[in-house]
Amino acid sequence: MVSVKTTQSALIEQGRWLTVPDCKQVLVVAHTVAFAQRLREAFCLLEADFRIQVVFTAAPHAFGGGVARYLESLGIATVPWEEALRAEFDLVLAAGSRGVHELNAPVLRMSHGAGHTKLLTDTSSLAPGETRAPGMLSRQHLLHEGRVGPAAIVYAHERDLEELALSCPEALAVAHVVGDPCVDRIVAGMPRREEYRRALGLGEGQPFVVVTSTWGPTSTFGRIDALLPQLLSQLPGQDYRVAFLFHPNIFSGHGNWQVRSWLAGCRGRGISVVPPEADWQSLLIAADWVIGDHGSLTAYSTLTDAAVLLTPGPRREIAAYSPAALLATVAPVVTPGHPLDEQLRYAARQHRPGQYAQVAALLSSAPGEFHQRMRTVIYSMLELGEPASAPPVPPLPLPSPLEQWEAGSLGMAQ
């Protein structure tokens, strides 16, 4: 019988197959598109360093659809998860917890949103009297077989460490506060607001509404059947432009075609559906209003000049110390009892500069410092000296015109 040897990726086998040998091997584990987008802020810090080889894999996940396509759009090829499990690495970068304890390397865990909002839904493993905590602060997500799994965990705010001390004190020894990359990018991009609006195809002074949604039944999209008629009938297309910014898990969970099919009534109404892999920060900067839920994008919009309106949310499922919880106490709420355009005008009249400063302050306790602090943590774990230059932080790219994302091509894959 002839023996057939399976050829693994050169990145896994290394040795004589690689042209640049003897690199530190960093594995990036992308569970979902949302996780991959966040991890991009970390692995881009390793650019131009010939001492480091970055390898990518798409780990199994219920919302894993679209991950390979997103990475491919960045020019990234992935190695199979099964091969990554058998290989050895110097460091793993991950924003999720599933399966990473099986990898042969120290793991650096990143959070992937604005604060820590959603409380654990699975309470079966909680001890009697143990309080529910958000995922990245919970024992269930940080411990494996009674021990802290990650070698390092990075958080955005000093407040997170206070909560971690209550929920999982064992993890404090490996916790670091590095700030939030989205906060830094939005703040840095605010002076370019008019440039982003022109790139989107907005006319001078044209009202622009961004509708944001996290995923799940209590999200904006979970109740879109109630909001959509108001958007379609009360916001004239010739005056308002509207863009939907939906969490990638919505597209992954239901399928790209299905989501766009449900929104078929938006055709020809000046409403755009932003694809899940798009850079979204510039749209928040360009917005005059943001209508959103308890998700991260609504919280990030407090950094901009937009007037924020909330859709009804699940108070009992939100961490009381999160930015979303504070925002829910100060932002106006969309109601069906009044025309939507009147509610928008009212919110604009009531809006004041710095109105949501307290919410924005909860997003990061190290504004402007994420990339430097994060690079320091990574290089320390790799036992390498940092490059003798500031970390690369490219500006937000110009967005595509809204017409490119309009709902007139719902039957097409985008």
PERA-V897383 format. One record per pair of residues at least 12 apart in sequence whose C-alpha atoms are under 8 Angstrom apart, sorted by the first residue. I is the first residue (numbers start at 1). J is the second residue. Records with the same first field share a line. If there is no record, write none. Layout:
# PERA-V897383
I = J  J
This chain:
# PERA-V897383
8 = 83
9 = 79
11 = 55
12 = 79  83  84  87
20 = 50
22 = 51
23 = 50  51  52  53
24 = 51  52  53  89  90  382
25 = 52  53  54  55  89  90  91
26 = 52  53  54  55  89  90  91  92  93
27 = 54  55  56  57  89  91  92  93
28 = 43  54  55  56  57  92  93  94
29 = 56  57  58  59  92  93  94  95
30 = 56  57  58  59  67  94  95  96
31 = 58  59  60  61  63  64  67  95  96
32 = 58  61  63  64  65  66  67  249
33 = 64  65  66  67  70  248  249  276  277
34 = 112  247  248  249
35 = 94  95  96  112
36 = 67  71  95
37 = 277
38 = 95  112
39 = 93  94  95  110
41 = 181  371
42 = 371  374  375
44 = 392
45 = 371  375  391  392
47 = 392
49 = 387
55 = 78  79
56 = 76  77  78  79
57 = 78  79  80  81  84
58 = 78  79  80  81
59 = 81  98  99
60 = 81  98
61 = 98
62 = 253
63 = 249  252  253
64 = 252
65 = 252  253
66 = 252
70 = 277
84 = 103
85 = 102  103  104
86 = 103  104
87 = 103  104
88 = 103  104  105
89 = 104  105
90 = 105  106  382
91 = 105  106  107  108  381  382
92 = 105  106  107  108
93 = 107  108  109  110
94 = 107  108  109  110
95 = 109  110  111  112
96 = 109  110
97 = 109  141  142
101 = 144  149  150
106 = 150  151
107 = 149  150  151  152
108 = 150  151  152  153  154
109 = 150  152  153  154
110 = 153  154  155
111 = 136  154  155
113 = 296
114 = 180  295  296  297  299  300  323  363
115 = 156  157  296  322  323  362  363
116 = 134  135  136  137  319  322
117 = 134  294  295  318  319  322  323  324  325
118 = 134  135  317  318  319
119 = 132  133  134  135  317  318  319
120 = 132  133  134  135
125 = 140
131 = 167
133 = 167  319
134 = 319
137 = 160  163  164  167  168
138 = 164  167  168
139 = 167  168
142 = 168  171
148 = 170  171
150 = 174
151 = 174
152 = 174  175  176
153 = 174  175  176
154 = 175  176  177  178  374
155 = 175  176  177  178  179  180
156 = 177  178  179  180  363  364  365  366
157 = 177  178  179  362  363  364  365  366
158 = 177  365
159 = 362
161 = 175
177 = 366
178 = 366  369  370  371  373  374
179 = 364  365  366  367  368  369  370  373
180 = 363  364  366  367  370
181 = 370  371
182 = 281  300
183 = 300  303  363  364  367  368
184 = 367  368  369  370
185 = 281  395  396
186 = 281  282  285  303  304
187 = 303  304
188 = 395
189 = 282  285  395  396
190 = 285  304
193 = 282  285  286
194 = 286
195 = 398
196 = 282  283  285  286  398  399
197 = 286
199 = 398  399  400  401
200 = 399  400  401  402
201 = 401  402  403
202 = 241
206 = 239  240  241
207 = 239  240  241  288
208 = 240  241  242  243  286  287  288  289
209 = 240  241  242  243  287  288  289  290  291
210 = 242  243  244  245  283  284  287  289  290  291
211 = 242  243  244  245  246  290  291  292
212 = 244  245  246  247  290  291  292  293  295  297  298
213 = 245  246  247  292  293  295  297  298
214 = 246  247  250  293  294  295  296  297
215 = 246  247  249  250
216 = 250
218 = 313  314
219 = 293  294  295  313
220 = 292  293  311
221 = 246
230 = 339  340
231 = 340
232 = 266  269
234 = 339  340  341
235 = 340  341
236 = 269
237 = 269  270  271
238 = 270
240 = 270
241 = 270  271
242 = 270  271  272
243 = 271  272  273  274  402
244 = 271  272  273  274
245 = 273  274  275  276  280
246 = 274  276
247 = 276
248 = 276  277
251 = 276
256 = 413
257 = 410  411  412  413
260 = 273  407  410  411
261 = 410  411
263 = 407  410
264 = 407  408  410
266 = 407  408
267 = 406  407  408
268 = 406  407  408
270 = 406
271 = 406  407
272 = 402  403  405  406  407
273 = 405  406  407
274 = 405
275 = 405  414
279 = 396  397  399
281 = 396
282 = 396  397  398  399
283 = 399
284 = 301  304  306
285 = 301  304  305  306
287 = 305  306
288 = 305  306  307
289 = 306  307  308  309  344  348
290 = 306  307  308  309
291 = 308  309  310  311
292 = 308  309  310  311
293 = 310  311  312  313
294 = 310  313  318  324  325  328
295 = 324
296 = 324
299 = 323  324  327  359  360
300 = 360  363
302 = 356  357  359  360
303 = 356  357  360
305 = 353
307 = 347  348  351
308 = 331  332  347
309 = 331  332  333  334  347
310 = 328  331  332  333  334
311 = 333  334  335
312 = 333  334
322 = 362
323 = 359  360  362  363
324 = 359
326 = 359
327 = 356  359
330 = 356
332 = 347
371 = 391  392  393
372 = 390  391
375 = 391
